[in-house]
């Protein structure tokens, strides 16, 4: 591929020019995220009138704003933001009618994290807010007036893991971890949790997901795998605790990524954001499958499907369900947002995520299945560079995080970046990944540094046997769990990799568990502890050390690039520093990219430009791919 066909890092990893569009409840405006001063900020534009005038609401030059929502009366927007990746989320309100809008911090409490919030159906100025203001270890439920800032505590956590549920016209409900380590749906009465229904913690390590109150306040819609391997959409009656099926797919799981899911993946339930009505459900196949659950939405979706060959991603509508904003995306479409008026039939493109991206340079992502050495079918994805014979390629084994997460066929700038530089990209949904049934997920228990890693090696061996991969030019790279897998590959199977890149990766499983933020520690029994072990138990502690890269750094022979954000609260900086210091003392070839203003994931575009230029140069040196010239700085004046 010539230099002119190389996509610059700045094109792939700059902040989107237009994304996450939301129609106001009254249908008059679209709010969206776009670039100002190299950061994502909130803009609004009118829908009606001869000119689609846009206006910037926020002016944050420090850190991206990544999500927001309209208030029910269409007069303001709420958004959450942390500081330099510390994940202590504050809630802000900004009025849309002000000539010089200024965000108001509704939760100005140092070191406090807002978990989530929900609007009261009875009062447009009231939200129900979950945060740990009283004690860092306990999430309490509050009532907040977003106009006046008045805050009232509705329910105090008595000392358990709790996810509160604000039920319309009803008492607070909560998901708690009970004495059997199962998740329990409860009603909060007189300071006590009254059980309603139970969910097996072994089958639901994060509790039932999704878990959404029905608009009538009488039930919950949730993902359930009770009595089946696959996750279906069910309804729980809040009075009786009875579960009934709402919808299912005969083969696929309801698509339920992690709670803090990557923004590539829209929610599994398609809801009217104002009324809460259930419109549809998404299932995870090789391609997205949408089941329509509302007759009017069926007509809308049919019309939307005629606008683009790509898949529907984020979907927004007004309260009446007449005006819609929908982003279409697929593996070679970064995201194009359309406006559609169902009453008039009017449709138009209102924005593109990356308008400067030449999509003809993007490579198709191919779903494949590889069989592990013990007979498990592993859903994988292979992306090959466009310009090369697909034989004996330098290859990047790209490992997803979690491990309770999954890869899929979608637009992923990392995948396209690597393929564009001449690498085969192999992604493996190893055991423990979500979306492929609970047995597949549970097969990872006790298999950190065991069969989870063997799954990666088995998929790599498949690519070598097929003649796709040059066995002497393989790098392993990933973020979070993927970073752990990269360190594992270099230290446990040092003869297999010519280079390794660990981004926010844990090097010591014991330190990971011990360093978890206080309010989630009780829930770790079904995740970290169930799958890795309990560091407070001597035998587990020894086993966790044996399964940690920190115990085998003396086996590493290949060059290592370690990447970390100083503000990371999930995997502490000490985990990266221990690797770097030890390897440097031994004379290993190790590079360290430390970003002082980022956390577990880098979100600001200057941070990502630095990150991917470093990855580009490192891989080119060690497994022989290409580098591309930097592009001119993005033009912040651009508006869709």
C-alpha positions in Angstrom: 0.0 0.0 0.0 1.4 3.3 -0.9 1.8 6.1 1.6 -1.2 7.9 0.1 -3.3 4.9 1.0 -2.2 4.9 4.6 -4.8 6.3 6.9 -3.2 8.8 9.3 -3.4 8.1 13.1 -5.0 11.6 13.4 -7.8 10.6 11.1 -8.6 7.3 12.9 -8.2 8.4 16.4 -9.4 12.0 16.6 -12.6 12.7 18.4 -15.7 12.2 16.3 -17.1 15.1 14.4 -20.7 14.0 15.1 -21.9 11.3 17.3 -24.5 10.2 19.9 -27.3 12.3 18.5 -30.5 12.6 20.5 -33.8 14.2 19.5 -35.3 16.5 22.1 -38.5 15.1 23.7 -40.5 17.8 22.0 -39.0 16.9 18.6 -37.6 20.4 17.8 -33.8 19.9 18.2 -31.0 17.4 17.9 -28.2 17.4 20.5 -25.0 15.7 19.6 -21.3 15.5 20.5 -18.7 17.3 18.3 -15.2 18.8 18.6 -14.4 22.1 20.2 -10.8 22.9 21.3 -9.8 19.2 20.6 -12.4 17.9 23.0 -15.9 16.4 22.6 -18.5 19.0 23.6 -22.3 19.2 23.4 -23.9 21.0 20.5 -27.6 21.4 19.5 -29.1 22.2 16.1 -32.6 23.1 15.1 -34.6 20.6 13.0 -37.1 22.9 11.4 -36.5 26.0 9.4 -34.5 26.8 6.2 -31.1 26.7 8.0 -30.0 23.9 10.3 -28.4 26.2 12.7 -26.2 24.7 15.3 -25.0 26.1 18.7 -22.3 24.9 21.1 -23.6 24.4 24.7 -20.4 23.4 26.5 -16.9 24.6 26.4 -14.7 22.0 28.0 -11.1 22.2 26.8 -9.8 19.7 29.4 -11.7 16.4 28.9 -14.2 14.9 26.5 -17.9 14.7 27.4 -18.9 11.2 26.3 -22.6 10.9 27.1 -25.6 13.1 27.9 -29.4 13.2 27.9 -32.2 15.7 27.5 -34.5 16.6 30.4 -38.1 15.5 29.8 -39.3 19.1 29.2 -36.6 19.7 26.5 -35.2 22.8 28.4 -31.9 21.4 29.6 -29.3 18.6 29.1 -27.7 16.5 31.8 -24.2 14.9 31.5 -21.7 13.2 33.7 -17.9 13.8 33.6 -14.9 12.7 35.7 -11.5 14.3 36.2 -8.6 12.9 34.2 -10.0 9.5 34.2 -10.5 9.1 37.9 -14.0 7.7 37.4 -15.5 10.0 40.1 -18.4 11.1 37.9 -20.1 14.4 38.6 -23.5 15.3 37.3 -23.9 18.5 35.4 -26.9 20.4 34.1 -26.9 23.0 31.3 -29.9 25.0 30.1 -30.3 25.0 26.3 -32.1 28.4 26.1 -29.4 30.5 27.8 -27.5 32.9 25.6 -24.2 32.0 27.4 -24.9 28.6 28.9 -22.9 27.6 31.9 -22.9 24.0 33.3 -24.0 23.7 36.9 -22.3 20.9 38.9 -25.2 19.3 40.7 -22.9 17.0 42.7 -20.0 19.2 43.8 -18.6 16.6 46.3 -14.8 15.8 46.1 -14.0 12.1 45.6 -17.7 11.1 45.1 -18.9 9.0 42.2 -22.4 9.3 40.7 -23.3 5.8 39.5 -26.5 6.5 37.6 -29.7 8.5 37.7 -33.4 8.3 36.5 -36.0 10.9 36.0 -39.2 11.0 38.1 -42.3 10.6 35.9 -44.3 12.8 38.4 -42.0 15.9 38.4 -39.8 17.0 35.5 -37.3 18.7 37.8 -36.7 15.6 40.0 -34.2 12.8 39.4 -33.3 9.8 41.5 -29.6 9.7 41.9 -27.2 7.0 43.1 -23.9 8.0 44.6 -21.5 7.3 47.5 -21.4 10.7 49.1 -22.0 9.5 52.7 -19.4 6.7 52.6 -17.1 5.7 49.7 -18.0 2.0 50.3 -21.8 2.5 50.1 -24.1 3.7 47.3 -27.1 5.5 48.6 -30.3 6.6 46.8 -31.1 10.4 46.6 -33.8 12.7 45.3 -32.3 15.7 43.5 -34.1 18.8 42.2 -32.1 19.7 39.1 -33.5 23.2 39.1 -32.7 24.2 42.7 -30.0 21.7 43.6 -31.9 20.5 46.7 -30.7 17.0 47.6 -32.5 14.5 49.8 -31.4 11.1 50.9 -34.2 8.5 50.2 -32.5 5.3 51.2 -29.2 4.6 52.9 -27.3 1.5 52.1 -27.0 -0.5 55.3 -23.7 -2.0 54.2 -24.2 -4.2 51.2 -23.5 -4.1 47.5 -26.5 -2.3 46.0 -27.8 -1.2 42.7 -30.8 0.9 43.3 -33.8 0.9 41.0 -36.1 3.9 40.9 -39.6 2.6 40.3 -42.3 4.9 38.9 -44.8 5.7 41.6 -43.4 3.1 43.9 -41.0 2.5 46.8 -37.2 2.2 46.0 -36.1 -1.2 44.9 -32.6 -2.6 44.7 -30.5 -5.5 43.4 -28.3 -6.7 46.3 -25.9 -9.6 46.9 -27.4 -12.0 49.5 -25.7 -14.4 51.9 -25.6 -17.1 49.2 -23.7 -14.8 46.9 -26.7 -14.6 44.6 -28.2 -11.4 43.3 -31.6 -10.6 44.9 -34.3 -8.2 43.6 -35.6 -6.5 46.7 -38.1 -3.8 47.8 -36.7 -1.3 50.3 -39.1 -0.9 53.3 -38.4 0.7 56.7 -34.7 0.5 56.2 -34.8 -3.2 55.2 -34.5 -5.1 51.9 -37.5 -7.3 51.3 -36.7 -10.1 48.8 -38.8 -10.5 45.7 -36.8 -12.7 43.3 -33.3 -14.2 43.1 -30.8 -14.5 40.3 -28.0 -17.1 40.4 -24.7 -15.3 40.9 -22.8 -18.0 39.1 -25.0 -17.4 36.0 -25.1 -13.6 36.3 -21.7 -12.4 37.6 -22.8 -8.7 37.4 -26.5 -9.4 38.2 -29.3 -9.4 35.6 -28.4 -7.2 32.6 -30.1 -5.2 31.3 -32.5 -4.4 34.2 -35.0 -1.6 33.4 -38.2 -0.6 35.2 -41.3 -0.9 33.0 -43.2 2.4 32.5 -46.2 1.3 34.6 -44.0 0.7 37.6 -45.2 -2.8 38.0 -42.2 -4.8 36.6 -38.7 -4.9 35.3 -37.4 -5.9 31.9 -34.3 -7.8 32.2 -31.9 -10.3 30.6 -32.5 -13.7 32.0 -30.7 -17.1 31.5 -32.7 -18.9 34.2 -33.3 -22.5 33.0 -31.4 -22.0 29.7 -27.9 -21.4 28.5 -28.8 -18.4 26.4 -29.9 -15.0 27.7 -33.4 -13.9 26.7 -35.6 -10.9 27.5 -37.9 -11.4 30.4 -40.2 -9.5 32.7 -40.3 -9.7 36.5 -43.5 -8.8 38.3 -42.5 -6.6 41.3 -45.5 -7.8 43.3 -45.1 -11.6 42.9 -41.5 -12.0 41.7 -42.8 -14.1 38.8 -40.7 -14.2 35.6 -42.3 -14.3 32.2 -40.6 -14.4 28.8 -41.0 -11.3 26.6 -38.8 -12.2 23.7 -35.9 -14.6 22.8 -33.8 -15.8 19.9 -33.4 -19.6 19.3 -29.6 -19.4 18.9 -28.3 -16.0 20.0 -27.9 -14.2 23.4 -29.6 -10.9 24.1 -26.7 -8.7 23.4 -25.6 -7.5 26.9 -22.1 -6.0 26.9 -20.5 -4.9 30.2 -22.3 -2.3 32.3 -19.8 0.3 31.3 -19.9 -0.9 27.7 -17.7 0.5 25.0 -19.7 3.2 23.1 -19.3 1.1 20.0 -22.1 -1.1 21.3 -25.6 0.5 21.7 -27.9 -0.8 24.5 -29.5 -4.2 24.0 -33.0 -2.7 24.6 -34.4 -0.1 22.2 -36.6 2.2 24.3 -38.4 5.4 23.7 -36.2 7.6 25.9 -39.1 9.7 27.1 -41.9 7.3 27.7 -39.8 4.2 28.5 -41.8 2.1 26.0 -40.1 -1.0 24.8 -39.6 -0.9 21.1 -37.1 -3.7 20.3 -34.3 -5.9 21.4 -30.9 -6.7 19.9 -29.3 -10.1 19.7 -25.7 -11.0 19.1 -25.1 -13.0 16.0 -22.3 -12.7 13.4 -24.3 -9.6 12.5 -26.7 -7.7 14.8 -30.3 -9.1 14.9 -33.1 -6.8 16.0 -36.5 -8.1 17.2 -39.2 -5.5 16.9 -41.5 -5.4 19.9 -43.8 -2.4 18.9 -46.0 -2.3 15.8 -45.3 1.4 15.1 -41.6 0.9 15.5 -41.8 -1.9 13.0 -42.9 0.6 10.4 -40.2 3.1 11.4 -37.5 0.4 11.3 -38.5 -0.7 7.8 -38.2 2.9 6.6 -34.9 3.4 8.4 -33.6 0.2 6.8 -34.0 1.8 3.4 -31.7 4.7 4.3 -28.5 2.7 4.7 -26.9 -0.7 4.1 -25.2 -0.4 7.5 -26.6 -1.6 10.8 -28.7 0.6 13.1 -26.6 1.7 16.1 -27.7 4.4 18.5 -31.4 5.2 18.1 -33.2 8.2 19.5 -36.8 9.5 19.1 -39.0 12.2 20.5 -41.8 11.5 23.0 -44.4 10.9 20.2 -42.1 8.5 18.4 -42.4 10.5 15.2 -39.0 12.1 14.8 -35.9 10.0 14.9 -32.1 10.2 14.9 -30.3 7.0 14.1 -26.6 6.3 13.6 -25.7 3.6 11.1 -22.5 1.7 11.4 -20.7 -1.5 10.4 -17.1 -2.8 10.1 -16.4 -0.3 7.2 -18.7 2.5 8.2 -17.6 4.6 11.2 -21.0 6.1 11.7 -23.5 8.2 9.7 -26.4 9.7 11.5 -29.8 10.3 9.7 -32.8 12.3 10.7 -36.1 10.8 9.8 -39.6 12.2 10.3 -42.2 9.4 10.3 -45.1 11.7 9.8 -43.8 13.4 6.7 -41.3 10.8 5.4 -38.5 13.4 5.4 -35.0 12.0 5.8 -31.6 13.5 5.6 -28.0 12.9 6.8 -27.3 15.2 9.7 -23.7 14.2 10.5 -20.8 11.8 10.0 -18.6 10.4 12.7 -15.4 10.7 10.7 -16.1 12.7 7.5 -12.4 12.7 6.5 -12.1 8.9 6.5 -11.9 7.2 3.1 -13.9 4.1 3.7 -12.5 2.4 0.6 -9.3 2.0 2.6 -11.1 0.0 5.3 -10.9 -3.8 5.5 -13.7 -6.2 6.0 -14.0 -8.0 9.4 -14.5 -11.8 8.8 -16.3 -13.9 11.5 -14.6 -17.3 11.8 -14.9 -20.2 14.2 -11.8 -22.0 15.7 -12.0 -25.2 17.7 -9.9 -25.2 20.9 -7.7 -28.1 21.9 -10.4 -29.3 24.3 -13.2 -29.1 21.7 -14.7 -25.6 22.5 -15.9 -23.6 19.6 -14.3 -20.2 19.7 -16.0 -17.3 17.8 -13.2 -15.2 16.3 -12.7 -12.4 13.9 -10.0 -12.0 11.3 -9.2 -8.8 9.4 -6.6 -8.8 6.6 -4.9 -5.9 4.9 -6.3 -4.9 1.6 -3.0 -4.6 -0.4 -1.1 -7.8 0.4 -1.3 -11.4 -0.6 -2.8 -13.0 2.5 0.1 -15.3 3.2 2.7 -15.2 5.9 1.6 -11.9 7.2 2.9 -10.1 10.3 0.0 -10.6 12.8 -1.4 -8.8 15.8 -3.3 -11.0 18.2 -5.7 -8.3 19.6 -7.2 -9.4 22.9 -10.3 -7.8 24.3 -10.7 -6.6 27.9 -13.0 -7.8 30.6 -12.7 -10.8 30.3 -16.5 -10.4 30.6 -16.8 -8.7 27.2 -16.7 -9.7 23.6 -15.5 -8.7 20.1 -17.9 -8.5 17.2 -18.2 -7.3 13.6 -18.2 -3.6 14.1 -16.3 -0.5 13.2 -13.2 -0.6 15.4 -10.5 2.1 14.6 -7.8 -0.1 16.3 -8.6 -3.0 14.0 -8.6 -0.8 10.9 -5.4 0.9 12.0 -3.6 -2.3 12.3 -4.9 -3.8 9.0 -4.1 -0.6 7.2 -0.5 -0.9 8.4 -0.2 -4.3 6.8 -1.0 -6.6 9.8 -3.4 -9.5 9.9 -5.6 -8.8 13.0 -6.8 -11.8 14.9 -9.5 -11.3 17.6 -10.5 -14.3 19.8 -13.6 -14.6 21.9 -11.9 -16.9 24.4 -13.8 -18.7 27.1 -15.1 -16.2 29.6 -16.3 -13.9 26.9 -19.9 -12.8 27.2 -22.6 -13.2 24.5 -22.1 -16.9 23.8 -24.1 -18.5 26.6 -23.4 -18.9 30.3 -21.6 -22.3 29.9 -19.0 -20.6 27.6 -18.5 -17.8 30.1 -18.2 -20.2 33.1 -15.6 -22.3 31.3 -13.2 -19.6 32.3 -13.4 -20.3 36.0 -9.9 -21.0 37.3 -8.5 -20.7 33.8 -6.6 -17.4 34.0 -3.2 -18.2 32.6 -4.7 -21.6 31.7 -7.2 -22.5 29.0 -8.2 -18.9 28.5 -4.6 -18.3 27.3 -4.6 -21.6 25.4 -7.6 -20.5 23.5 -5.6 -17.5 22.2 -2.7 -19.8 21.2 -5.1 -22.3 19.5 -6.6 -19.5 17.4 -3.1 -18.3 16.5 -2.0 -21.8 15.5 -5.1 -22.0 13.2 -3.9 -18.8 11.5 -0.4 -20.2 11.1 -1.7 -23.5 9.8 -3.8 -21.7 7.3 -0.7 -19.9 6.0 -2.1 -16.5 7.0 0.4 -15.7 9.8 4.2 -15.7 9.8 4.9 -17.4 13.1 8.1 -15.4 13.6 6.3 -12.0 13.3 3.4 -12.1 15.8 2.7 -9.5 18.4 0.1 -9.8 21.2 -1.7 -6.6 22.3 -4.6 -5.7 24.4 -6.1 -3.4 27.0 -7.1 -4.2 30.6 -7.6 -8.0 30.6 -6.1 -7.9 27.1 -3.0 -6.1 28.6 -2.7 -9.0 31.2 -3.0 -11.4 28.3 -0.2 -9.6 26.5 2.1 -9.9 29.5 1.0 -13.5 29.9 1.9 -14.3 26.4 5.4 -12.8 26.7 6.1 -14.5 30.0 4.2 -17.8 29.9 4.7 -18.6 26.2 7.8 -16.5 25.4 8.7 -18.5 22.2 5.4 -17.5 20.5 5.6 -13.7 20.4 8.1 -11.3 18.8 6.6 -8.4 20.7 4.0 -7.6 23.3 2.0 -4.4 24.1 0.2 -4.2 27.5 -2.2 -1.3 27.8 -3.7 -0.8 31.3 -2.9 -4.5 31.9 -2.7 -6.1 35.4 0.5 -7.9 36.2 -0.5 -9.2 39.6 -4.0 -10.7 40.1 -3.8 -10.4 43.9 -3.2 -6.6 43.7 -6.0 -6.2 41.2 -8.6 -7.7 43.6 -7.2 -6.0 46.7 -7.2 -2.6 44.9 -10.9 -2.7 43.8 -12.9 0.4 44.7 -14.7 0.0 48.0 -18.4 -0.1 46.8 -17.9 -3.0 44.4 -15.9 -5.3 46.7 -18.8 -7.3 47.9 -19.9 -8.0 44.4 -16.4 -9.3 43.4 -17.4 -12.7 44.8 -19.1 -13.6 41.5 -16.4 -12.0 39.2 -12.8 -11.7 40.3 -13.0 -14.1 43.2 -15.0 -16.7 41.4 -12.8 -16.7 38.4 -9.3 -15.9 39.8 -9.4 -16.6 43.5 -9.5 -14.9 46.9 -6.2 -13.3 47.9 -7.2 -13.5 51.6 -7.1 -17.3 51.3 -3.5 -18.6 51.4 -3.8 -21.3 48.8 -5.7 -18.9 46.4 -3.1 -16.2 47.0 -0.3 -18.5 46.0 -2.2 -19.7 42.9 -3.1 -16.2 41.9 0.6 -15.2 42.1 1.5 -18.3 40.0 -1.0 -17.1 37.3 0.3 -13.6 37.3 2.9 -12.3 34.8 4.8 -10.6 37.7 5.9 -14.1 38.8 7.5 -14.9 35.4 9.1 -11.7 34.2 12.4 -13.5 34.0 11.0 -15.5 31.2 10.3 -12.5 28.9 12.6 -12.3 25.9 10.6 -10.2 23.4 10.4 -6.3 23.4 7.6 -5.0 25.5 5.6 -1.7 25.3 3.8 -0.9 28.5 1.0 1.8 28.4 -0.8 3.2 31.4 -2.8 6.2 32.7 -1.6 7.6 36.0 -5.2 8.1 37.1 -6.3 4.5 36.6 -8.5 3.3 39.5 -9.2 -0.2 38.0 -5.6 -1.3 37.5 -3.3 0.8 39.6 -0.2 2.4 38.1 2.0 0.3 40.5 1.1 -2.8 38.4 2.8 -1.2 35.3 5.7 0.2 37.2 6.5 -3.2 38.7 6.8 -4.6 35.2 8.8 -1.8 33.8 11.2 -1.5 36.7 11.9 -5.2 36.8 12.5 -5.6 33.1 14.7 -2.5 32.9 16.8 -3.8 35.8 17.3 -7.0 33.8 18.3 -5.2 30.7 15.1 -6.1 28.7 13.9 -4.1 25.7 11.0 -2.3 27.4 9.3 1.0 26.5 6.9 2.8 28.9 4.2 5.3 27.8 2.8 7.0 30.9 0.0 9.5 30.5 -0.5 11.7 33.6 -4.0 12.9 32.6 -5.7 9.7 31.7 -7.2 6.7 33.5 -8.0 3.1 32.5 -8.8 4.1 28.9 -7.4 7.1 27.1 -10.2 9.3 25.8 -8.8 12.7 24.7 -7.6 12.8 21.2 -4.1 14.1 21.9 -3.6 11.2 24.3 -4.7 8.8 21.6 -2.6 10.4 18.9 0.5 9.9 21.1 -0.7 6.3 22.0 -1.2 5.0 18.5 1.9 6.7 17.1 3.9 4.9 19.8 2.1 1.5 18.9 2.7 2.1 15.2 6.4 2.7 15.6 6.9 -0.2 18.1 5.2 -2.7 15.8 7.0 -1.5 12.7 10.3 -2.0 14.5 9.6 -5.4 15.8 7.3 -7.3 13.4 7.8 -5.3 10.2 4.6 -3.3 9.4 4.4 0.2 8.0 4.2 3.7 9.5 2.2 6.5 7.9 2.9 10.3 7.9 0.9 12.4 10.4 -2.0 14.3 9.0 -2.6 18.0 9.5 -4.3 18.9 12.7 -8.1 18.4 12.7 -10.1 21.5 11.8 -12.2 22.3 14.9 -14.3 24.7 12.8 -15.9 21.8 10.9 -19.5 21.3 11.7 -21.8 18.8 10.0 
